[in-house]
Amino acid sequence: MGGAASSQLDEARSAYIRGKTEAVLKNFSPYYRRQHAVAFCGHVRRQVEQQREAASQLLKAKPPLEPGTVLYEAELTQFAEDVKKWKDRYIVVKNDFAVESYESREAYQKGAAPRSRVLPVGGKVFTSQAEYSLLADKHFPDPAASGEKETPQPLVVLPKELPVVLWQPYLRHGFFCFAEAAAQKRFSAILSDCIRRLNHDFTKQTTFEAQAFLEAVQFFHQEKGHYGSREMITGDEVQALSSLVMEELLPALQADLLPTMKGKRSDRKRAWFALLEEAFHLVQRQVAEGLRGLKEECQALTEGLEGRVRADMDQIANSEDFLTRKIEAMVAQPAEQSCAESVRPFLASVLEELLGPVSSGFGAVRSLFEEEVDALGRSFQNTKDGDQLKEHLDGLLRLPLDPVKMEACYREAAPLQEQLQDLNSRFRFPHVDLVVQRAQNDMQELMGNAVFTFTQLLSPHLQGEPARAAAAIEKVKLRVLKQYDHDSSAIRRKIFQEALVQITLPTVQRALAPTCKPELQKYEQLIFADHAHMIHVENVYEDILHQLVLREALKVIQEAAVQKKHNLFDDSVALPSESVSSLTDLKTPTGSKPDSPARRASAASLGAPGSEGPGPGASGQAEGQAQPGGNGQGAPVGPGHDTVAPAEGAAELGTAGHPGGPEPASGSLRELRELLAESTPVVYQDAEGETPGAPESEEEEEENAPGRTARSEATAPDVDQGAHSEAGGVEVPTACGADPQPGPEGPAQDPSDKDLQARASVQDTQEGGEAAGVVPSEDWLPRESQGAQAAGSVGTEEAQAPGAHTAQWEVEAAPDPKDTERGDSQGTPEQPSE
């Protein structure tokens, strides 16, 4: 079969391909329906239980590009398959990562349709004709090759010495030529970018529809004895399922068509690749149509299923937990034995091979970011030109999309393919290149987050003096680098975790399949008939094996982190607050953002049950900032220290900052008055978790930072002791000894020495009088009771005065709504007279 005869499929072969595709779709549909229902049930359960993935990154996520953003455009020489000649074409690559070829630049600007449009899913890029020929020969099993002794001949004759060849498994290959090495390097890098993103963008989706498809493909392959197939999926649903169909079609096409081909080897090879492309397009069209109908069917089923899932959610969850315990008891012993023999001894060595190249790649990204920012800072110091600085910042934002500069970082992870070659023989895992591509995609994403965070933090300082802007560039850079180190460690841990599971889990699945899988049928009777669509024993079984291998992988990763290998952070250590703010001029207090990582870490350490730190009312200070009160020196801040406002900590914990600390040295009452007057008011959060009066943005925090301490000291004595807080009317107790608000009779007078002692002892008296240790607020008592309580408190002044510094009190829970409404209607009660 030469030239024209091999360019098209005849009707009989086309009918055979359509029939084979229909059969694959029919066999695949039950798996997809089951997994769609299971994934939808899990999606609804997460909504009901409000499960959210904990944020693990400090850098701001870069927003996606606008659709149609051009990543590459240039005029180059391309081999046109339709005319079998080299033509000058205008190539455009947008952020959908399709390679579009136009007649000329003018045709593109006028909006003409492209001559060709290729999505290079699963492709490979070559800059050497010899390397490409070796791979092309592997995918052309010529039956006449055994008797031929001819040397490999290129498919096309190159007009220039610098080629770029795009190889694709089921599409005709693209040939491009360049006159300059720089242009060749840039185009090959942008093609590699497109391949990486198209291969893995779909598998990173978190929608339940995407997860249902991936699980269905996995179970579809396992029925045929293939394990680990989920990691082989590249491209979107249509491309992935079309590749599955082509895998089944390929042997029949080779046996039917290759023996009939005539002519030179290069002609037969070109005809074979053209025939594969035509068959693949035919399969893609049919698969797209079949998947569309299958999705509509599943969507209709889930609409009727949602109400039942939400109504029976507790029963479904209990049933699934019970089934999990039963299957765990059955597979525990053989799974542990398989893991001990085939997985656990090799995890540490595999991780060691992964650590070096991947960490080197992320280190190269960090160095590139630092170099670009340093160059930007030096340029601004020389020119003092704000407009030019903004242009450089725009260029910095495009750094992750610069294929040439980023290619140097990607190459650091490339040696991983050679270091893990033995995985194919030991674990039957030949897809190390896909692991490398995922790591390279994460490098690009992290670089995007770093440059975006840098520009966001620097933007408020571009309007000021050049000297301050130059200093801010360096400080913001250091801050972003600290955040980068944290995020890099978190991302690398995730890469290692996924890679170890992907490599070793198929071995355990393969070992347990003959003995454990046949036993799963008897567990079907444990599932209620109404829940049969939502719970499947195969999913529970696979989850158990996945969790088993995952625990083993996390152990070796944690051991590497404890040993501080390649700058991996230990997750068991609380995140220090310096990752939130490292700037002296751009102070970001840890208490300003309730959802910031530093605030969460501080709240966890201070408010945890049994902790020795202050309760939710304590307000932390910025790192390294001198705290008011005491001797004027800031308390130590770091992984092993809690940040506590000294005045509140002294009133609640004693001078040492801990319960039962040593009593303060005796001094004059004037010193006591000065100490208590400097106390900082307690900060409470409202019902929505927001701190009243907190700045709306990071810029407001930076603008308000210099005067924050002075204002807090100036306003501390003016806190209304009887006013209700914004958190729903709960009384906010003022620090002991703070001056009360002026009442209706006139401004409050300075308290006498005796008054100070009396006020400090009120809390001890109330705490001792209450069995539960909760002090009722005077706002919630009748006025007669308020007066009696005030009189009783004064009667114990003299006996309780020495315990003012060690008194401990608790804020009681929110009052009864009826009492709150009655208190609100009465207005703010007056302070009891002294």
Order of alpha helices (4+ residues) and beta strands (2+ residues): alpha-beta-beta-beta-alpha-beta-beta-alpha-beta-beta-alpha-alpha-alpha-alpha-alpha-alpha-alpha-alpha-alpha-alpha-alpha-alpha-alpha-alpha-alpha-alpha-alpha-alpha-alpha-alpha-alpha-alpha
